[in-house]
């Protein structure tokens, strides 16, 4: 489904602020893989998602998505292939538009726009059914402005919008980091359900080691722009946070120094 081969990315090359974000990264995802990504600050976690999405160009290497080389495809041309949910619940929705209007925008992503952009009765029924799966009562508030929703409701809506057209790949960039623990758990459980039901392939960056172990079928650990640990299946399920810290020290040769992740 996704193959990243020898990808390098350096920011601010030749300056005092030069930062090598990806250092010969290699990663392969199979269809239906739900991969969690952990690592210290500056390990390259979010950079991977940005490179896949085309936010920044890669320096060298290749990114192939479902047998299509997207390495140098502009960001807007990748939009129809990807779904993405950001850390900030405010980023994925239009606050001044209705819930149903936001869903309409998501459904029309990648399509040619015409003058008849109104929501049909058939579409309205589709949105009601989709919103009902969130179990938040939003199917009864479709004409409400999104700006009136709570952070958790808004992030759940963003997740629904990102998966409404069943993307080739779902990118989740610490999408529960700004939520309180209870709401974060609800959104993560919803994420797992949506990924499983729609048989999606997903990459989820997280700072929470327990969440990285609990969710998904595979976990990768990054350090200095490379994957230093890759575990899946039963071995992943049996991991403890202490195991991950030990693996990091073994693979990187240094102690894990990230209070935010350890405390999470």
Backbone as CSV, one residue per row, in Angstrom:
resi,resn,N_x,N_y,N_z,CA_x,CA_y,CA_z,C_x,C_y,C_z
1,UNK,0.829,-1.213,0.000,0.000,0.000,0.000,0.861,1.260,0.000
2,UNK,1.903,1.272,0.851,2.802,2.429,0.917,4.237,1.939,1.027
3,UNK,5.097,2.469,0.159,6.514,2.126,0.216,7.342,3.400,0.172
4,UNK,8.082,3.653,1.245,8.992,4.797,1.331,10.409,4.259,1.239
5,UNK,11.173,4.729,0.265,12.503,4.179,0.008,13.575,5.258,0.031
6,UNK,14.537,5.104,0.942,15.715,5.992,1.031,15.341,7.474,0.962
7,UNK,14.385,7.887,1.737,13.939,9.283,1.718,14.778,10.130,2.673
8,UNK,15.306,11.217,2.122,16.084,12.186,2.901,15.372,13.532,2.871
9,UNK,15.416,14.240,3.996,14.894,15.596,4.051,15.674,16.398,5.073
10,UNK,16.259,17.513,4.610,16.984,18.420,5.487,16.383,19.807,5.355
11,UNK,16.084,20.423,6.475,15.550,21.783,6.493,16.674,22.780,6.747
12,UNK,16.530,23.974,6.146,17.497,25.078,6.344,18.926,24.653,6.027
13,UNK,19.092,23.990,4.904,20.408,23.490,4.498,21.435,24.608,4.399
14,UNK,22.617,24.364,4.944,23.718,25.319,4.855,23.642,26.475,5.822
15,UNK,22.670,26.430,6.753,22.548,27.503,7.742,22.837,26.955,9.130
16,UNK,22.888,27.854,10.096,23.130,27.450,11.478,21.956,26.643,12.037
17,UNK,20.788,26.773,11.382,19.596,26.057,11.815,19.349,24.769,11.020
18,UNK,20.371,24.291,10.320,20.210,23.077,9.512,19.746,21.905,10.380
19,UNK,18.718,21.201,9.898,18.168,20.073,10.627,17.866,18.930,9.669
20,UNK,18.520,17.790,9.893,18.263,16.608,9.075,17.066,15.876,9.684
21,UNK,15.918,15.999,9.045,14.673,15.452,9.602,14.475,13.982,9.254
22,UNK,14.783,13.622,8.014,14.699,12.222,7.586,16.040,11.814,7.007
23,UNK,16.526,10.667,7.437,17.897,10.272,7.112,17.917,8.878,6.477
24,UNK,17.526,8.830,5.210,17.484,7.540,4.517,16.363,6.652,5.030
25,UNK,15.175,7.227,5.184,14.034,6.508,5.756,13.514,5.440,4.804
26,UNK,13.299,4.244,5.355,12.685,3.147,4.613,11.517,2.602,5.427
27,UNK,10.359,2.492,4.769,9.175,2.001,5.464,8.209,1.406,4.449
28,UNK,7.646,0.251,4.799,6.656,-0.384,3.918,5.418,-0.719,4.726
29,UNK,4.255,-0.314,4.224,2.972,-0.624,4.855,2.170,-1.550,3.957
30,UNK,1.607,-2.572,4.558,0.707,-3.461,3.835,-0.709,-2.910,3.898
31,UNK,-1.586,-3.306,2.972,-2.983,-2.879,3.045,-3.593,-3.246,4.401
32,UNK,-4.375,-2.335,4.981,-5.074,-2.504,6.257,-4.147,-2.390,7.470
33,UNK,-2.876,-2.070,7.266,-1.990,-1.820,8.403,-2.452,-0.571,9.149
34,UNK,-2.513,-0.642,10.461,-2.772,0.511,11.318,-1.510,0.664,12.168
35,UNK,-0.647,1.592,11.753,0.680,1.717,12.347,0.757,2.941,13.257
36,UNK,1.179,2.727,14.499,1.426,3.842,15.410,2.907,4.185,15.364
37,UNK,3.213,5.492,15.444,4.593,5.975,15.359,4.949,6.721,16.634
38,UNK,6.027,6.325,17.287,6.506,7.026,18.466,7.971,7.400,18.271
39,UNK,8.444,8.298,19.112,9.836,8.744,19.052,9.973,10.070,19.772
40,UNK,11.195,10.443,20.062,11.444,11.693,20.769,11.184,12.912,19.895
41,UNK,11.293,14.089,20.491,11.140,15.331,19.738,12.216,15.417,18.652
42,UNK,11.795,15.766,17.434,12.746,15.878,16.338,13.137,14.555,15.713
43,UNK,12.411,13.476,16.054,12.748,12.158,15.506,12.330,12.012,14.045
44,UNK,11.387,12.870,13.604,10.933,12.809,12.213,9.525,12.266,12.057
45,UNK,8.804,12.148,13.166,7.461,11.542,13.123,6.496,12.342,12.245
46,UNK,6.307,13.605,12.579,5.374,14.436,11.801,5.919,14.721,10.407
47,UNK,7.244,14.735,10.290,7.848,14.974,8.973,7.446,13.895,7.986
48,UNK,7.355,12.648,8.447,6.911,11.557,7.575,5.539,11.886,6.975
49,UNK,4.611,12.300,7.836,3.261,12.600,7.362,3.272,13.763,6.381
50,UNK,4.083,14.781,6.681,4.169,15.942,5.790,4.773,15.580,4.439
51,UNK,5.735,14.673,4.432,6.347,14.249,3.165,5.344,13.447,2.333
52,UNK,4.592,12.573,2.994,3.580,11.783,2.285,2.498,12.694,1.709
53,UNK,2.100,13.696,2.506,1.032,14.608,2.079,1.508,15.629,1.055
54,UNK,2.819,15.781,0.908,3.351,16.740,-0.063,3.432,18.156,0.459
55,UNK,3.389,18.323,1.786,3.510,19.656,2.372,4.882,20.246,2.058
56,UNK,5.914,19.400,2.144,7.272,19.785,1.771,7.793,18.778,0.763
57,UNK,8.655,19.208,-0.169,9.248,18.257,-1.108,10.352,17.447,-0.436
58,UNK,10.522,16.212,-0.850,11.624,15.409,-0.331,12.904,15.781,-1.081
59,UNK,14.050,15.588,-0.444,15.335,15.878,-1.091,15.711,14.775,-2.068
60,UNK,15.484,13.536,-1.667,15.781,12.382,-2.528,15.022,11.170,-2.005
61,UNK,14.992,10.119,-2.819,14.259,8.922,-2.455,12.920,8.873,-3.171
62,UNK,12.052,7.963,-2.750,10.743,7.822,-3.413,9.654,7.449,-2.413
63,UNK,8.436,7.891,-2.737,7.245,7.542,-1.968,6.219,6.999,-2.955
64,UNK,5.861,5.729,-2.800,4.918,5.079,-3.710,3.682,4.679,-2.917
65,UNK,2.524,5.175,-3.346,1.253,4.896,-2.683,0.357,4.103,-3.613
66,UNK,0.064,2.872,-3.225,-0.799,2.004,-4.024,-0.326,1.933,-5.483
67,UNK,0.963,1.690,-5.631,1.619,1.518,-6.936,1.722,2.792,-7.765
68,UNK,1.462,3.948,-7.156,1.605,5.233,-7.843,2.718,6.032,-7.167
69,UNK,3.699,6.438,-7.945,4.808,7.223,-7.401,4.330,8.664,-7.185
70,UNK,4.208,9.053,-5.925,3.723,10.395,-5.592,4.861,11.290,-5.085
71,UNK,6.093,10.847,-5.264,7.260,11.534,-4.695,7.282,13.023,-5.003
72,UNK,6.929,13.392,-6.227,7.016,14.788,-6.637,5.663,15.357,-7.062
73,UNK,4.606,14.672,-6.654,3.257,15.147,-6.951,2.933,16.323,-6.032
74,UNK,2.368,17.418,-6.558,2.018,18.556,-5.694,0.960,18.174,-4.664
75,UNK,0.930,18.922,-3.578,0.059,18.601,-2.450,-1.409,18.470,-2.855
76,UNK,-1.910,19.394,-3.676,-3.338,19.370,-4.015,-3.732,18.148,-4.828
77,UNK,-2.760,17.572,-5.555,-3.062,16.387,-6.347,-3.041,15.113,-5.510
78,UNK,-2.496,15.204,-4.314,-2.507,14.046,-3.413,-3.740,14.051,-2.510
79,UNK,-4.431,15.189,-2.458,-5.532,15.365,-1.505,-6.618,14.311,-1.649
80,UNK,-6.917,13.904,-2.875,-7.984,12.936,-3.089,-7.582,11.525,-2.675
81,UNK,-6.276,11.305,-2.469,-5.777,9.982,-2.091,-5.659,9.814,-0.585
82,UNK,-5.608,10.936,0.127,-5.290,10.911,1.551,-6.397,11.500,2.410
83,UNK,-6.472,11.021,3.638,-7.292,11.647,4.666,-6.333,12.037,5.778
84,UNK,-6.553,13.204,6.402,-5.615,13.642,7.434,-6.350,14.351,8.566
85,UNK,-5.950,14.034,9.792,-6.488,14.687,10.975,-5.316,15.248,11.769
86,UNK,-5.395,16.547,12.083,-4.298,17.239,12.755,-4.501,17.268,14.273
87,UNK,-3.478,17.734,14.979,-3.541,17.846,16.428,-4.580,18.861,16.880
88,UNK,-4.671,19.983,16.177,-5.599,21.048,16.529,-6.987,20.745,15.982
89,UNK,-7.998,20.559,16.847,-9.351,20.260,16.375,-9.930,21.341,15.462
90,UNK,-9.360,22.552,15.517,-9.892,23.653,14.707,-9.411,23.610,13.250
91,UNK,-8.417,22.775,12.953,-7.797,22.809,11.629,-8.547,22.036,10.556
92,UNK,-9.322,21.037,10.964,-9.917,20.155,9.964,-11.322,20.522,9.530
93,UNK,-11.888,21.579,10.128,-13.267,21.946,9.815,-13.393,23.449,9.596
94,UNK,-14.500,23.859,8.992,-14.802,25.274,8.778,-15.814,25.701,9.832
95,UNK,-15.376,26.509,10.791,-16.185,26.852,11.966,-17.488,27.559,11.620
96,UNK,-17.479,28.409,10.602,-18.655,29.218,10.273,-19.643,28.505,9.366
97,UNK,-19.347,27.256,9.023,-20.257,26.483,8.172,-20.983,25.426,8.996
98,UNK,-22.121,24.975,8.500,-22.908,23.957,9.187,-22.197,22.604,9.144
99,UNK,-22.602,21.713,10.035,-22.036,20.360,10.053,-22.234,19.682,8.709
100,UNK,-23.452,19.777,8.149,-23.732,19.127,6.876,-22.941,19.762,5.730
101,UNK,-22.672,21.048,5.825,-21.887,21.722,4.790,-20.429,21.267,4.844
102,UNK,-19.902,21.060,6.034,-18.545,20.536,6.171,-18.434,19.143,5.568
103,UNK,-19.442,18.323,5.822,-19.448,16.973,5.266,-19.560,17.001,3.741
104,UNK,-20.319,17.962,3.227,-20.456,18.104,1.776,-19.113,18.464,1.140
105,UNK,-18.363,19.336,1.797,-17.032,19.683,1.294,-16.139,18.452,1.247
106,UNK,-16.211,17.633,2.304,-15.390,16.429,2.361,-15.770,15.434,1.267
107,UNK,-17.072,15.286,1.030,-17.545,14.342,0.016,-17.155,14.774,-1.393
108,UNK,-17.030,16.096,-1.612,-16.712,16.614,-2.943,-15.207,16.791,-3.159
109,UNK,-14.406,16.405,-2.178,-12.959,16.571,-2.296,-12.431,15.821,-3.513
110,UNK,-11.671,16.529,-4.342,-11.086,15.918,-5.526,-11.983,15.920,-6.737
111,UNK,-13.241,16.347,-6.573,-14.167,16.397,-7.706,-14.192,17.788,-8.327
112,UNK,-14.620,17.853,-9.568,-14.784,19.150,-10.220,-15.987,19.858,-9.620
113,UNK,-15.864,21.164,-9.439,-16.949,21.939,-8.824,-17.811,22.583,-9.910
114,UNK,-19.118,22.584,-9.674,-20.050,23.227,-10.591,-20.900,24.247,-9.855
115,UNK,-21.926,24.726,-10.496,-22.782,25.727,-9.877,-23.800,25.106,-8.912
116,UNK,-24.173,23.846,-9.148,-25.168,23.207,-8.279,-24.465,22.490,-7.125
117,UNK,-24.103,23.277,-6.111,-23.356,22.707,-4.986,-24.233,22.427,-3.778
118,UNK,-25.550,22.629,-3.910,-26.460,22.400,-2.794,-26.474,20.951,-2.349
119,UNK,-26.886,20.712,-1.104,-26.924,19.369,-0.544,-28.241,18.705,-0.919
120,UNK,-28.160,17.551,-1.554,-29.364,16.832,-1.960,-29.940,16.052,-0.774
121,UNK,-31.197,15.636,-0.904,-31.835,14.846,0.150,-31.115,13.511,0.352
122,UNK,-30.630,12.948,-0.750,-29.892,11.685,-0.675,-28.595,11.865,0.120
123,UNK,-27.914,12.977,-0.147,-26.680,13.254,0.589,-26.976,13.512,2.064
124,UNK,-28.040,14.234,2.318,-28.404,14.552,3.701,-28.656,13.269,4.501
125,UNK,-29.284,12.303,3.875,-29.535,11.010,4.529,-28.201,10.293,4.788
126,UNK,-27.304,10.381,3.812,-25.987,9.760,3.969,-25.232,10.371,5.145
127,UNK,-25.305,11.692,5.284,-24.616,12.382,6.373,-25.208,12.003,7.734
128,UNK,-26.535,11.891,7.772,-27.197,11.508,9.025,-26.745,10.121,9.477
129,UNK,-26.671,9.202,8.530,-26.251,7.837,8.851,-24.798,7.809,9.310
130,UNK,-23.950,8.597,8.642,-22.537,8.639,9.011,-22.347,9.260,10.389
131,UNK,-23.057,10.351,10.653,-22.944,11.030,11.952,-23.463,10.153,13.089
132,UNK,-24.468,9.338,12.815,-25.043,8.460,13.845,-24.008,7.462,14.353
133,UNK,-23.041,7.094,13.502,-22.009,6.136,13.916,-21.083,6.725,14.977
134,UNK,-21.048,8.059,15.079,-20.196,8.702,16.080,-20.799,8.616,17.482
135,UNK,-22.128,8.384,17.539,-22.839,8.274,18.808,-22.687,9.539,19.656
136,UNK,-22.750,10.697,18.997,-22.628,11.986,19.696,-23.873,12.850,19.535
137,UNK,-24.883,12.314,18.847,-26.114,13.059,18.629,-26.009,14.123,17.555
138,UNK,-24.908,14.155,16.809,-24.706,15.201,15.805,-25.626,15.030,14.601
139,UNK,-26.183,13.822,14.434,-27.102,13.607,13.316,-28.373,14.424,13.485
140,UNK,-28.629,14.898,14.712,-29.806,15.729,14.974,-29.465,17.219,14.971
141,UNK,-28.198,17.534,14.681,-27.746,18.937,14.723,-27.033,19.322,13.425
142,UNK,-27.466,18.765,12.319,-26.724,18.941,11.069,-26.665,20.380,10.576
143,UNK,-27.597,21.213,11.012,-27.585,22.611,10.575,-26.859,23.515,11.579
144,UNK,-26.326,22.930,12.646,-25.577,23.710,13.633,-24.220,24.105,13.066
145,UNK,-23.739,25.278,13.460,-22.409,25.707,13.056,-21.366,24.852,13.778
146,UNK,-20.334,24.465,13.068,-19.294,23.612,13.644,-18.559,24.319,14.788
147,UNK,-18.500,25.647,14.726,-17.830,26.408,15.768,-18.482,26.273,17.127
148,UNK,-19.720,25.761,17.172,-20.429,25.587,18.438,-20.110,24.248,19.100
149,UNK,-19.395,23.379,18.405,-19.084,22.050,18.933,-17.903,22.100,19.895
150,UNK,-17.840,21.105,20.769,-16.688,20.977,21.665,-15.487,20.460,20.877
151,UNK,-14.306,20.508,21.495,-13.101,20.035,20.817,-13.195,18.576,20.423
152,UNK,-13.741,17.748,21.319,-13.881,16.322,21.024,-14.870,16.061,19.908
153,UNK,-16.011,16.773,19.928,-17.006,16.621,18.862,-16.429,17.054,17.521
154,UNK,-15.664,18.131,17.565,-15.091,18.662,16.327,-14.031,17.722,15.756
155,UNK,-13.248,17.113,16.648,-12.220,16.187,16.173,-12.859,14.909,15.637
156,UNK,-13.942,14.467,16.260,-14.663,13.297,15.758,-15.245,13.591,14.375
157,UNK,-15.774,14.802,14.198,-16.308,15.206,12.896,-15.186,15.265,11.855
158,UNK,-14.043,15.801,12.246,-12.898,15.870,11.338,-12.478,14.478,10.896
159,UNK,-12.473,13.541,11.838,-12.125,12.152,11.533,-13.112,11.559,10.534
160,UNK,-14.389,11.841,10.743,-15.418,11.355,9.822,-15.235,11.961,8.437
161,UNK,-14.948,13.264,8.392,-14.726,13.935,7.112,-13.516,13.365,6.373
162,UNK,-12.474,13.028,7.126,-11.238,12.518,6.523,-11.418,11.123,5.937
163,UNK,-12.439,10.396,6.416,-12.630,9.015,5.971,-13.914,8.805,5.181
164,UNK,-14.647,9.886,4.931,-15.940,9.791,4.252,-15.806,9.178,2.860
165,UNK,-14.706,9.466,2.186,-14.494,8.957,0.820,-13.522,7.779,0.790
166,UNK,-13.255,7.176,1.931,-12.345,6.034,2.064,-11.008,6.300,1.364
167,UNK,-10.146,7.067,2.015,-8.850,7.421,1.422,-7.934,6.210,1.273
168,UNK,-6.969,6.328,0.371,-5.963,5.275,0.215,-5.164,5.119,1.502
169,UNK,-4.918,6.267,2.174,-4.121,6.257,3.397,-4.641,7.338,4.337
170,UNK,-4.798,6.981,5.615,-5.253,7.926,6.634,-4.064,8.344,7.492
171,UNK,-3.832,9.664,7.600,-2.722,10.208,8.371,-3.265,10.895,9.622
172,UNK,-2.794,10.460,10.783,-3.266,10.986,12.066,-2.080,11.562,12.820
173,UNK,-2.037,12.883,12.916,-0.878,13.557,13.500,-1.182,14.025,14.925
174,UNK,-0.974,13.133,15.894,-1.258,13.432,17.305,-2.661,14.018,17.447
175,UNK,-3.632,13.365,16.845,-4.965,13.958,16.722,-5.769,13.973,18.026
176,UNK,-5.213,13.421,19.101,-5.912,13.504,20.393,-5.102,14.270,21.440
177,UNK,-3.963,14.832,21.046,-3.060,15.478,22.004,-3.683,16.701,22.671
178,UNK,-4.602,17.382,21.992,-5.196,18.607,22.541,-6.473,18.339,23.334
179,UNK,-6.830,17.060,23.496,-8.079,16.709,24.171,-7.816,16.200,25.586
180,UNK,-8.817,16.308,26.443,-8.676,15.757,27.791,-8.659,14.233,27.691
181,UNK,-8.125,13.532,28.716,-7.941,12.075,28.641,-9.197,11.281,28.259
182,UNK,-10.339,11.622,28.863,-11.565,10.879,28.572,-11.998,11.064,27.122
183,UNK,-11.962,12.327,26.669,-12.347,12.611,25.278,-11.353,11.996,24.306
184,UNK,-10.068,12.031,24.657,-9.035,11.440,23.806,-9.271,9.950,23.615
185,UNK,-9.628,9.261,24.697,-9.899,7.819,24.608,-11.090,7.557,23.697
186,UNK,-12.136,8.370,23.824,-13.318,8.188,22.977,-12.975,8.363,21.501
187,UNK,-12.154,9.382,21.199,-11.775,9.637,19.805,-10.876,8.516,19.290
188,UNK,-9.990,7.993,20.137,-9.116,6.892,19.720,-9.916,5.618,19.474
189,UNK,-10.873,5.341,20.349,-11.728,4.166,20.143,-12.514,4.309,18.845
190,UNK,-12.999,5.517,18.591,-13.731,5.793,17.354,-12.808,5.627,16.146
191,UNK,-11.572,6.099,16.279,-10.588,5.965,15.207,-10.377,4.502,14.853
192,UNK,-10.165,3.689,15.885,-9.928,2.261,15.653,-11.125,1.605,14.973
193,UNK,-12.326,1.988,15.400,-13.539,1.422,14.820,-13.686,1.810,13.349
194,UNK,-13.433,3.075,13.028,-13.548,3.548,11.645,-12.507,2.877,10.752
195,UNK,-11.273,2.777,11.242,-10.203,2.136,10.464,-10.540,0.670,10.195
196,UNK,-11.042,-0.011,11.226,-11.368,-1.438,11.088,-12.564,-1.645,10.174
197,UNK,-13.639,-0.883,10.390,-14.868,-1.049,9.611,-14.653,-0.765,8.132
198,UNK,-13.874,0.293,7.848,-13.642,0.693,6.456,-12.411,0.046,5.845
199,UNK,-11.741,-0.820,6.628,-10.543,-1.531,6.169,-9.509,-0.557,5.605
200,UNK,-9.226,0.485,6.392,-8.288,1.519,5.966,-6.857,1.167,6.326
201,UNK,-5.939,1.796,5.641,-4.526,1.761,6.004,-4.231,3.090,6.680
202,UNK,-3.589,3.063,7.849,-3.437,4.289,8.627,-2.066,4.389,9.287
203,UNK,-1.603,5.642,9.411,-0.383,5.978,10.152,-0.775,6.958,11.248
204,UNK,-0.470,6.639,12.503,-0.855,7.511,13.612,0.361,7.880,14.459
205,UNK,0.705,9.161,14.469,1.762,9.671,15.333,1.174,9.935,16.714
206,UNK,1.861,9.492,17.753,1.385,9.732,19.111,2.561,9.917,20.060
207,UNK,2.333,10.671,21.133,3.324,10.817,22.188,3.006,9.889,23.361
208,UNK,1.877,9.206,23.285,1.458,8.361,24.381,1.845,6.908,24.104
209,UNK,2.814,6.398,24.861,3.312,5.045,24.612,2.238,3.986,24.839
210,UNK,1.382,4.195,25.849,0.319,3.233,26.114,-0.650,3.162,24.937
211,UNK,-0.987,4.322,24.371,-1.870,4.350,23.203,-1.207,3.689,22.001
212,UNK,0.102,3.922,21.855,0.843,3.330,20.732,0.816,1.808,20.796
213,UNK,0.830,1.276,22.023,0.789,-0.173,22.214,-0.632,-0.698,22.016
214,UNK,-1.602,0.016,22.561,-2.989,-0.454,22.562,-3.639,-0.440,21.186
215,UNK,-3.409,0.615,20.431,-4.127,0.778,19.165,-3.270,0.335,17.976
216,UNK,-3.943,-0.173,16.959,-3.263,-0.580,15.740,-2.677,-1.975,15.835
217,UNK,-2.186,-2.465,14.697,-1.605,-3.807,14.635,-0.080,-3.780,14.549
218,UNK,0.472,-2.561,14.476,1.921,-2.454,14.280,2.425,-1.154,14.888
219,UNK,3.643,-1.171,15.422,4.247,0.005,16.052,5.657,0.186,15.515
220,UNK,5.994,1.436,15.172,7.374,1.731,14.793,7.902,2.854,15.679
221,UNK,9.182,2.758,16.000,9.853,3.780,16.802,10.891,4.464,15.929
222,UNK,10.929,5.814,16.008,11.861,6.576,15.189,12.896,7.290,16.043
223,UNK,14.065,7.490,15.436,15.135,8.232,16.089,16.033,8.812,15.006
224,UNK,16.198,10.132,15.051,17.072,10.844,14.099,16.739,10.508,12.649
225,UNK,15.439,10.524,12.336,15.002,10.378,10.951,15.017,8.977,10.398
226,UNK,15.132,7.974,11.276,15.127,6.588,10.825,14.236,5.741,11.723
227,UNK,13.780,4.616,11.175,13.029,3.646,11.978,14.030,2.752,12.691
228,UNK,13.976,2.731,14.027,14.933,1.928,14.787,14.285,0.708,15.433
229,UNK,12.965,0.630,15.365,12.269,-0.526,15.947,10.934,-0.669,15.250
230,UNK,10.598,-1.897,14.864,9.367,-2.178,14.128,8.793,-3.478,14.675
231,UNK,7.606,-3.412,15.260,7.024,-4.594,15.894,5.544,-4.693,15.550
232,UNK,5.036,-5.908,15.418,3.643,-6.101,15.023,3.052,-7.321,15.716
233,UNK,1.750,-7.495,15.529,1.068,-8.694,15.993,1.084,-8.892,17.494
234,UNK,1.188,-10.147,17.898,1.128,-10.506,19.311,2.285,-9.913,20.101
235,UNK,3.439,-9.813,19.464,4.598,-9.231,20.146,4.320,-7.780,20.539
236,UNK,3.632,-7.053,19.672,3.272,-5.666,19.976,2.275,-5.610,21.134
237,UNK,1.268,-6.474,21.097,0.230,-6.457,22.122,0.772,-6.742,23.516
238,UNK,1.849,-7.514,23.586,2.402,-7.895,24.888,3.428,-6.897,25.420
239,UNK,3.687,-5.826,24.675,4.670,-4.831,25.097,4.197,-4.041,26.314
240,UNK,5.158,-3.566,27.088,4.926,-2.621,28.175,5.735,-1.363,27.874
241,UNK,5.386,-0.255,28.535,6.124,0.993,28.328,7.600,0.798,28.642
242,UNK,7.888,0.057,29.693,9.286,-0.208,30.068,10.029,-0.935,28.948
243,UNK,9.321,-1.808,28.229,9.933,-2.525,27.101,10.328,-1.557,25.996
244,UNK,9.460,-0.571,25.726,9.744,0.400,24.680,10.949,1.268,25.038
245,UNK,11.024,1.662,26.304,12.166,2.464,26.758,13.463,1.671,26.615
246,UNK,13.398,0.388,26.955,14.588,-0.464,26.829,14.973,-0.650,25.367
247,UNK,13.973,-0.856,24.499,14.244,-1.020,23.064,14.874,0.241,22.483
248,UNK,14.391,1.400,22.944,14.952,2.657,22.458,16.427,2.763,22.821
249,UNK,16.756,2.451,24.043,18.147,2.538,24.491,19.034,1.556,23.742
250,UNK,18.505,0.355,23.479,19.271,-0.654,22.741,19.520,-0.227,21.297
251,UNK,18.458,0.297,20.641,18.550,0.632,19.222,19.291,1.930,18.956
252,UNK,19.136,2.910,19.874,19.732,4.223,19.635,21.051,4.424,20.351
253,UNK,21.292,3.598,21.369,22.526,3.742,22.135,22.497,4.890,23.111
254,UNK,21.283,5.425,23.379,21.168,6.537,24.321,19.874,6.402,25.108
255,UNK,19.789,7.125,26.225,18.601,7.078,27.067,17.492,7.920,26.465
256,UNK,16.264,7.424,26.600,15.120,8.161,26.067,14.895,9.409,26.905
257,UNK,14.965,10.573,26.264,14.835,11.845,26.992,13.666,12.647,26.438
258,UNK,12.475,12.297,26.858,11.285,13.025,26.436,10.238,12.901,27.529
259,UNK,10.208,13.868,28.438,9.317,13.802,29.585,7.864,13.695,29.184
260,UNK,7.488,14.417,28.119,6.081,14.434,27.701,5.619,13.022,27.350
261,UNK,6.454,12.277,26.625,6.050,10.938,26.203,6.052,9.975,27.380
262,UNK,7.047,10.055,28.234,7.134,9.150,29.376,5.967,9.387,30.326
263,UNK,5.661,10.641,30.614,4.574,10.962,31.521,3.215,10.593,30.933
264,UNK,3.096,10.673,29.604,1.830,10.311,28.958,1.487,8.839,29.163
